[in-house]
Amino acid sequence: MAKDEGYSVVSDLIGFLNASPTAFHAVDEAKKRLQSAGYEQLSERDDWKLAAGKKYFFTRNHSTIVAFAVGKKYVAGNGFHILGAHTDSPCLKLKPVTKVVKGGYLEVGVQTYGGGLWHTWFDRDLTVAGRVIIRQEKEGSTSYLHRLVRIEEPIMRIPTLAIHLDRTVNDGFKANTQNHLLPILATLVKAELNKAVGDNDSTENGPQNDGKGANDKTGSKNAKHHSLLLQALIDSTSSDRSLDEETGVRMVALFDHEECGSDSAQGAGSPVMLSAVSRVTSSFSSDPKLTDKAIQRSFLVSADMAHALHPNYMEKHEDNHQPKFHGGLVIKHNANQRYATNAVTAFIFREVAVKHNIPVQDFVVRNDMPCGSTIGPILASGVGIRTVDVGAPQLSMHSIREMCAVDDVKHSYEHFKAFFQEFSHLDAKIAADAQVS
C-alpha cells in the first residue's frame, strides 16, 4: 500500500470514529457506507432471495450489523470467511430516571457499562448521545419512531474533589461509582437538557434513552476495528470482477454487548451468526445438512485490540511476548481458551501476512495474571467455527482515551483485506483433520 493510500485509511477511520459516539451511531454509519458501496439491506423478518455475486447486510436492534458478499462461484455448503468485532465499549449509560438534584446542582443519573477505567472519566468534557423511541400523534393515528440523538457540545463534567479536602488522594485514587461518578450539568443548559434526558420523576412518559457519554466529540473508542473490517470488506468486493473467482461468502459481523458478556439478543452469544450462515446457505439449497458442512469450511478472525508493551510497566509482559506499536496485528494465544486461537488458525492468519509482507506479532498473558477475553471463544464454542483472535497493539485499554499507532491502522486494514483475498486459496491446501496414510 502506498503511503498516501495508507494515511487515507487512517483519515477515513477518524471520520468513522467522529460519526460513532454510540453503537447505534456506529451501525448507522456502517449502514450508510455499505449502501453507498452497493450492499442491499435485508430484514430478518422477511424471506431472503439471494444471488451469487451480490452483496447484502442486515441489522439487529440497530446496534449489531452483519454484511456479506456472496462469491460468483459460491454453492451451498461452501465456507464463510468472517471478520468479527463488537460495536460497544465501556461507558456511562443513562438511567431510566436521569434527573438527580443535590446541593443545588443538577446531575445526570448514570450506570457504569462494561469494565471501564472509571478514574479516567473525571475532569473530562462530556456530552450525551444515544437512541430514543418517539411516540408521534398525527391526524388521529399513532406511530413510534426510532431516532438517534447526539448533543454536539460538551455539557457536563465529573469533577474531582480538591486535594485540600482529600490530602491522601495521591496515595491511591478510588472512586465510588455510585456516589462519585455522576456528571454535573453546565448551569446554562439545564432547561435544554431537561428536554433531552427527561425532566420527570417517572419513566412512563419520558424518553427511553440508551445513551452513553462521549468525550470531546471524538466518537466511540470501539469503532477502530469495525471501521477497518468494513472497509476491507467493501474494498475486497468493490467490483463484480473481485467476486468472479470467489467460491465462498465474505462476511463482517459486528456485535453489541461484548463488554458485558455478549448475552443478549444482539450479542455474539445469541444465534445471530449461526442464523446468518444458515439463512445464506438455505437460500441456495434446501438441504439442512449443508449448514454444518459450511461451518466446518468457515473461518473467523475475531478482531479486538491487544495489550501493547507499556514502557512504565515492563514487568506486566513476559520477555518473549511484548507487542509493540508499529509492529502489526497481534495474534493472541491462551491455553485456557480465553482466546480461541489454535496452531492451525494462527498459522493461516500468519501465512496471509507472510504472502503480503505484513508484520505480525504474538501475545500470551503472564501465567501469574488473569486473561481478558473476546467474542472469539463465544462464537467458536457456540457455532463451532475455526477462530483466531487478533488485535492491534494498544495502550490505555478501556480508558476514556485509548492509544494506538497510525502504522498499525494501516497494517490492520492490509491484513484484513488480504485475508478476504487469500483465504479460499490457502484453506484448500490445509487439511488438519484429514486422514494421513
C-alpha positions as CSV (number, residue, x, y, z in Angstrom):
1,M,0.0,0.0,0.0
2,A,1.3,3.4,-0.9
3,K,1.9,5.9,1.9
4,D,-0.9,8.3,0.7
5,E,-3.3,5.3,0.5
6,G,-2.4,4.2,3.9
7,Y,-3.0,7.6,5.5
8,S,-6.2,7.8,3.6
9,V,-7.4,4.7,5.5
10,V,-6.4,6.4,8.8
11,S,-8.3,9.6,7.8
12,D,-11.3,7.5,6.9
13,L,-11.1,5.8,10.3
14,I,-11.0,9.1,12.1
15,G,-14.2,10.1,10.2
16,F,-15.9,6.9,11.2
17,L,-14.9,7.5,14.9
18,N,-16.3,11.0,14.9
19,A,-19.6,9.8,13.5
20,S,-19.9,6.9,16.0
21,P,-20.3,8.1,19.6
22,T,-22.5,5.0,20.4
23,A,-23.1,1.5,19.0
24,F,-26.3,2.8,17.4
25,H,-24.4,5.6,15.6
26,A,-21.7,3.2,14.5
27,V,-24.2,0.8,12.9
28,D,-25.9,3.8,11.3
29,E,-22.6,5.0,9.8
30,A,-21.7,1.4,8.7
31,K,-25.1,1.1,7.0
32,K,-24.6,4.3,5.0
33,R,-21.2,3.2,3.8
34,L,-22.4,-0.2,2.8
35,Q,-25.3,1.2,0.9
36,S,-23.0,3.6,-0.9
37,A,-20.9,0.6,-1.9
38,G,-23.8,-1.3,-3.4
39,Y,-24.8,-3.5,-0.5
40,E,-28.6,-4.3,-0.3
41,Q,-30.3,-4.2,3.1
42,L,-32.2,-7.3,4.2
43,S,-34.7,-7.7,7.0
44,E,-34.5,-10.7,9.4
45,R,-38.3,-10.7,9.4
46,D,-38.6,-11.4,5.7
47,D,-37.7,-14.2,3.4
48,W,-34.3,-13.8,1.7
49,K,-33.8,-14.2,-2.0
50,L,-30.1,-14.1,-2.5
51,A,-28.0,-14.4,-5.7
52,A,-24.3,-15.3,-6.2
53,G,-22.1,-12.3,-6.9
54,K,-24.4,-10.0,-4.8
55,K,-23.8,-8.0,-1.6
56,Y,-26.1,-7.7,1.4
57,F,-26.4,-6.6,5.0
58,F,-28.9,-6.7,7.9
59,T,-29.0,-5.1,11.4
60,R,-30.4,-6.2,14.7
61,N,-31.6,-3.7,17.3
62,H,-29.7,-1.1,15.2
63,S,-26.6,-2.0,17.3
64,T,-25.5,-5.2,15.6
65,I,-24.8,-5.4,11.9
66,V,-23.8,-8.3,9.6
67,A,-22.6,-7.6,6.0
68,F,-21.7,-10.2,3.4
69,A,-20.8,-10.7,-0.2
70,V,-21.6,-13.9,-2.0
71,G,-18.9,-15.2,-4.4
72,K,-20.0,-15.7,-8.0
73,K,-18.8,-19.3,-7.8
74,Y,-20.5,-20.0,-4.4
75,V,-22.5,-23.1,-3.9
76,A,-24.4,-24.1,-0.8
77,G,-22.1,-25.8,1.7
78,N,-19.1,-23.7,0.9
79,G,-17.4,-21.7,3.7
80,F,-17.8,-18.3,5.1
81,H,-14.7,-16.0,5.6
82,I,-15.6,-13.8,8.5
83,L,-14.2,-10.8,10.3
84,G,-15.9,-10.2,13.7
85,A,-15.7,-7.4,16.2
86,H,-18.0,-5.5,18.5
87,T,-19.8,-2.2,18.4
88,D,-19.9,-1.3,22.2
89,S,-17.3,0.0,24.6
90,P,-17.1,0.7,28.3
91,C,-19.1,3.9,29.0
92,L,-21.6,5.6,31.2
93,K,-25.2,4.9,30.2
94,L,-28.2,6.9,31.3
95,K,-30.5,5.5,33.9
96,P,-34.3,5.4,33.2
97,V,-34.8,8.4,35.5
98,T,-31.9,10.7,34.9
99,K,-32.6,13.8,37.0
100,V,-30.6,14.0,40.2
101,V,-30.6,17.2,42.3
102,K,-28.0,17.5,45.1
103,G,-26.8,20.6,46.8
104,G,-28.3,22.9,44.3
105,Y,-26.6,21.1,41.4
106,L,-28.5,19.3,38.6
107,E,-26.7,16.0,37.8
108,V,-27.4,13.1,35.5
109,G,-28.0,9.6,36.8
110,V,-25.8,7.1,35.0
111,Q,-24.9,3.4,35.1
112,T,-21.4,2.0,34.5
113,Y,-21.4,-0.2,31.5
114,G,-18.5,-2.7,31.0
115,G,-15.2,-2.7,32.7
116,G,-14.1,0.9,32.3
117,L,-11.1,2.7,33.8
118,W,-13.6,5.0,35.6
119,H,-10.9,7.3,37.1
120,T,-10.1,8.5,33.6
121,W,-13.6,9.9,33.2
122,F,-13.0,12.6,35.8
123,D,-12.4,16.2,34.7
124,R,-13.3,15.5,31.1
125,D,-15.8,17.4,28.9
126,L,-18.7,15.1,28.3
127,T,-21.9,15.1,26.2
128,V,-24.9,12.8,25.6
129,A,-25.6,10.5,22.6
130,G,-27.9,7.5,22.1
131,R,-31.2,6.4,20.8
132,V,-34.8,7.3,21.6
133,I,-38.2,5.9,20.7
134,I,-40.6,8.6,19.9
135,R,-44.4,8.4,20.0
136,Q,-45.9,10.6,17.3
137,E,-49.5,11.6,17.0
138,K,-50.7,12.7,13.6
139,E,-54.2,13.0,12.3
140,G,-55.7,10.7,14.9
141,S,-53.1,7.9,14.4
142,T,-50.1,7.0,16.5
143,S,-46.7,5.9,15.2
144,Y,-43.5,5.0,17.0
145,L,-40.2,6.2,15.6
146,H,-36.6,5.2,16.2
147,R,-34.3,8.3,16.3
148,L,-30.6,8.8,17.1
149,V,-29.7,11.6,19.4
150,R,-26.5,13.5,19.8
151,I,-25.8,16.7,21.6
152,E,-22.7,18.1,19.9
153,E,-21.4,20.4,22.6
154,P,-19.8,19.3,25.9
155,I,-22.5,20.0,28.5
156,M,-21.3,18.1,31.7
157,R,-18.3,17.0,33.6
158,I,-17.4,14.7,36.5
159,P,-15.2,16.9,38.7
160,T,-12.6,15.5,41.1
161,L,-12.5,16.6,44.7
162,A,-10.0,19.4,45.6
163,I,-6.8,18.0,47.1
164,H,-7.2,20.3,50.1
165,L,-10.3,18.2,51.0
166,D,-8.6,14.9,50.5
167,R,-4.9,15.0,51.2
168,T,-4.4,11.3,50.7
169,V,-5.8,11.2,47.1
170,N,-2.4,10.8,45.5
171,D,-1.8,7.7,47.7
172,G,-4.4,5.9,45.7
173,F,-7.5,7.4,44.0
174,K,-10.5,5.1,44.1
175,A,-13.9,6.5,43.3
176,N,-17.2,5.1,44.5
177,T,-19.1,4.6,41.2
178,Q,-22.5,5.1,42.8
179,N,-21.7,8.3,44.7
180,H,-18.8,10.0,42.8
181,L,-19.4,9.2,39.1
182,L,-22.4,11.4,38.5
183,P,-21.8,14.1,35.9
184,I,-22.8,17.7,36.8
185,L,-24.6,19.7,34.1
186,A,-23.5,23.0,32.9
187,T,-25.8,25.5,34.6
188,L,-26.6,27.4,31.4
189,V,-28.1,24.4,29.7
190,K,-30.3,23.0,32.4
191,A,-33.6,23.8,30.6
192,E,-32.4,22.4,27.3
193,L,-31.0,19.2,28.7
194,N,-34.1,18.6,30.8
195,K,-36.0,18.2,27.5
196,A,-33.3,15.8,26.1
197,V,-32.8,13.5,29.0
198,G,-36.2,13.7,30.8
199,D,-37.3,16.3,33.3
200,N,-39.6,13.8,35.1
201,D,-39.7,11.6,38.1
202,S,-41.3,8.7,36.2
203,T,-40.3,6.9,33.0
204,E,-43.9,6.4,31.9
205,N,-43.9,9.3,29.5
206,G,-40.2,10.0,29.4
207,P,-37.9,9.2,26.5
208,Q,-36.4,5.7,26.6
209,N,-32.8,6.5,26.5
210,D,-30.0,4.0,25.9
211,G,-27.4,6.7,25.5
212,K,-23.8,6.9,26.5
213,G,-21.3,9.7,27.2
214,A,-18.8,10.6,24.6
215,N,-16.0,12.9,25.4
216,D,-14.8,15.8,23.3
217,K,-16.9,14.6,20.3
218,T,-14.3,12.1,19.2
219,G,-16.6,9.1,19.0
220,S,-16.8,5.6,20.3
221,K,-13.4,4.0,21.1
222,N,-14.5,0.6,20.0
223,A,-15.2,1.7,16.4
224,K,-11.5,1.3,15.4
225,H,-11.7,-2.3,14.3
226,H,-15.1,-2.4,12.8
227,S,-14.4,0.5,10.6
228,L,-11.3,-1.2,9.2
229,L,-13.2,-4.5,8.8
230,L,-16.0,-2.9,6.9
231,Q,-13.6,-1.0,4.7
232,A,-11.6,-4.2,4.0
233,L,-14.9,-6.0,3.0
234,I,-16.0,-3.1,0.8
235,D,-12.7,-2.8,-0.9
236,S,-12.3,-6.5,-1.5
237,T,-15.8,-6.6,-3.2
238,S,-15.6,-3.1,-4.8
239,S,-16.4,-4.5,-8.3
240,D,-18.2,-7.5,-9.6
241,R,-14.9,-8.8,-11.0
242,S,-13.5,-9.1,-7.5
243,L,-16.0,-11.8,-6.7
244,D,-15.7,-13.6,-10.0
245,E,-13.4,-16.4,-8.6
246,E,-14.7,-16.4,-5.0
247,T,-16.3,-19.7,-4.0
248,G,-17.3,-18.7,-0.5
249,V,-19.0,-15.9,1.3
250,R,-17.1,-12.9,2.7
251,M,-18.6,-11.5,5.8
252,V,-18.2,-8.9,8.6
253,A,-20.2,-9.4,11.8
254,L,-20.2,-6.6,14.4
255,F,-22.0,-7.4,17.7
256,D,-23.3,-5.3,20.6
257,H,-22.8,-6.1,24.3
258,E,-19.3,-7.7,24.2
259,E,-18.2,-5.5,27.1
260,C,-20.8,-7.1,29.4
261,G,-20.6,-10.8,28.3
262,S,-22.4,-10.9,24.9
263,D,-25.5,-12.5,26.4
264,S,-28.3,-10.5,24.6
265,A,-30.5,-10.9,21.6
266,Q,-27.9,-8.9,19.6
267,G,-24.7,-10.2,21.2
268,A,-22.2,-12.7,20.0
269,G,-23.8,-15.2,22.4
270,S,-27.1,-15.0,20.5
271,P,-27.9,-17.1,17.4
272,V,-27.1,-14.1,15.1
273,M,-24.0,-15.7,13.5
274,L,-25.5,-19.2,13.2
275,S,-28.7,-17.8,11.8
276,A,-26.9,-15.7,9.2
277,V,-24.8,-18.7,8.0
278,S,-27.9,-20.9,7.9
279,R,-30.1,-18.5,6.1
280,V,-27.5,-17.7,3.4
281,T,-26.8,-21.4,2.9
282,S,-30.5,-22.4,2.7
283,S,-31.1,-19.6,0.2
284,F,-29.2,-21.7,-2.3
285,S,-30.2,-25.2,-1.2
286,S,-33.0,-26.8,0.9
287,D,-30.6,-29.5,2.3
288,P,-30.3,-28.7,6.0
289,K,-27.0,-30.7,6.3
290,L,-25.2,-28.2,4.2
291,T,-25.2,-25.6,7.1
292,D,-23.0,-27.9,9.2
293,K,-20.8,-28.5,6.2
294,A,-20.4,-24.8,5.6
295,I,-19.5,-24.2,9.3
296,Q,-16.7,-26.7,9.1
297,R,-15.3,-24.9,6.0
298,S,-15.6,-21.5,7.5
299,F,-13.1,-19.3,9.4
300,L,-13.5,-16.4,11.8
301,V,-11.0,-13.6,12.6
302,S,-12.0,-12.2,15.9
303,A,-10.6,-8.7,15.8
304,D,-10.5,-6.8,19.1
305,M,-7.4,-5.0,20.5
306,A,-4.2,-6.2,22.2
307,H,-2.1,-5.1,25.1
308,A,0.9,-3.2,23.8
309,L,4.1,-3.2,25.9
310,H,3.9,-0.2,28.4
311,P,7.3,1.3,29.0
312,N,6.5,2.2,32.6
313,Y,5.2,-1.3,33.4
314,M,7.6,-3.6,31.6
315,E,7.1,-6.3,34.2
316,K,3.5,-6.8,33.1
317,H,4.7,-8.6,29.9
318,E,6.9,-11.6,29.7
319,D,10.1,-11.2,27.7
320,N,9.1,-13.3,24.7
321,H,5.7,-11.7,24.1
322,Q,5.9,-7.9,24.1
323,P,3.7,-6.5,21.3
324,K,4.9,-3.0,20.3
325,F,3.5,-0.1,18.4
326,H,4.1,-0.2,14.6
327,G,4.6,-3.9,14.8
328,G,1.4,-5.0,13.1
329,L,-1.6,-7.1,14.3
330,V,-1.1,-9.3,17.4
331,I,-2.1,-13.0,17.4
332,K,-3.5,-13.6,20.9
333,H,-3.0,-17.1,22.5
334,N,-4.3,-18.6,25.7
335,A,-4.2,-22.3,26.6
336,N,-7.3,-22.0,28.7
337,Q,-9.3,-20.7,25.7
338,R,-9.8,-17.1,26.8
339,Y,-8.7,-16.6,23.2
340,A,-9.9,-19.1,20.6
341,T,-6.6,-19.2,18.6
342,N,-5.0,-22.6,18.0
343,A,-2.0,-23.8,16.0
344,V,-3.9,-24.1,12.7
345,T,-5.8,-20.8,12.9
346,A,-2.7,-18.9,14.0
347,F,-0.8,-20.4,11.0
348,I,-3.4,-19.4,8.5
349,F,-3.6,-15.8,9.7
350,R,0.2,-15.6,9.8
351,E,0.6,-17.1,6.4
352,V,-1.7,-14.4,5.0
353,A,0.7,-11.9,6.4
354,V,3.8,-13.6,5.0
355,K,2.4,-13.7,1.5
356,H,1.8,-9.9,1.6
357,N,4.8,-8.9,3.6
358,I,2.7,-7.6,6.5
359,P,4.2,-7.6,10.1
360,V,2.6,-9.7,12.7
361,Q,3.2,-10.2,16.5
362,D,2.2,-12.7,19.3
363,F,0.9,-12.2,22.8
364,V,0.5,-14.6,25.7
365,V,-0.5,-13.2,29.2
366,R,1.8,-14.0,32.1
367,N,0.9,-17.1,34.0
368,D,0.5,-15.1,37.2
369,M,-2.0,-12.7,35.7
370,P,-5.7,-13.2,34.6
371,C,-6.5,-13.0,30.9
372,G,-9.2,-11.0,29.2
373,S,-11.4,-12.5,26.5
374,T,-13.3,-11.6,23.3
375,I,-16.2,-12.7,21.1
376,G,-13.8,-15.4,19.7
377,P,-14.4,-18.1,22.3
378,I,-18.1,-17.4,22.4
379,L,-18.5,-17.8,18.6
380,A,-16.1,-20.7,18.4
381,S,-17.9,-22.7,21.1
382,G,-21.4,-21.6,20.1
383,V,-21.2,-22.0,16.3
384,G,-18.3,-24.5,16.0
385,I,-16.3,-22.3,13.7
386,R,-12.5,-22.2,13.4
387,T,-11.3,-19.0,15.0
388,V,-8.2,-16.9,15.5
389,D,-8.1,-14.0,18.0
390,V,-6.1,-10.9,16.9
391,G,-5.8,-7.2,17.8
392,A,-3.9,-4.1,17.1
393,P,-1.5,-3.2,20.0
394,Q,-2.9,-0.5,22.2
395,L,-2.2,1.4,25.5
396,S,-4.8,2.6,28.0
397,M,-7.3,-0.1,27.1
398,H,-10.8,0.7,28.5
399,S,-9.8,4.3,29.3
400,I,-11.8,7.2,28.1
401,R,-8.7,7.9,26.0
402,E,-7.0,4.9,24.3
403,M,-3.8,5.0,22.2
404,C,-2.7,3.0,19.2
405,A,-0.2,3.6,16.3
406,V,-1.1,5.1,12.9
407,D,1.0,2.4,11.3
408,D,-1.0,-0.3,12.9
409,V,-4.2,1.1,11.5
410,K,-2.6,0.6,8.0
411,H,-1.3,-2.9,8.9
412,S,-4.7,-4.0,10.2
413,Y,-6.5,-2.8,7.1
414,E,-3.9,-4.5,4.8
415,H,-4.1,-7.8,6.8
416,F,-7.9,-7.9,6.9
417,K,-8.2,-7.2,3.2
418,A,-5.5,-9.8,2.4
419,F,-7.5,-12.4,4.5
420,F,-10.5,-11.9,2.2
421,Q,-8.4,-12.2,-0.9
422,E,-6.3,-15.2,0.2
423,F,-8.3,-17.4,2.4
424,S,-10.2,-19.6,-0.1
425,H,-7.0,-20.5,-1.9
426,L,-5.0,-21.0,1.2
427,D,-7.5,-23.1,3.1
428,A,-7.8,-25.5,0.2
429,K,-4.2,-26.6,0.9
430,I,-4.7,-27.2,4.6
431,A,-6.2,-30.5,5.9
432,A,-5.7,-30.6,9.7
433,D,-8.3,-33.3,10.2
434,A,-7.7,-35.4,7.1
435,Q,-6.5,-39.0,7.4
436,V,-2.8,-39.5,6.9
437,S,-1.6,-42.8,5.5
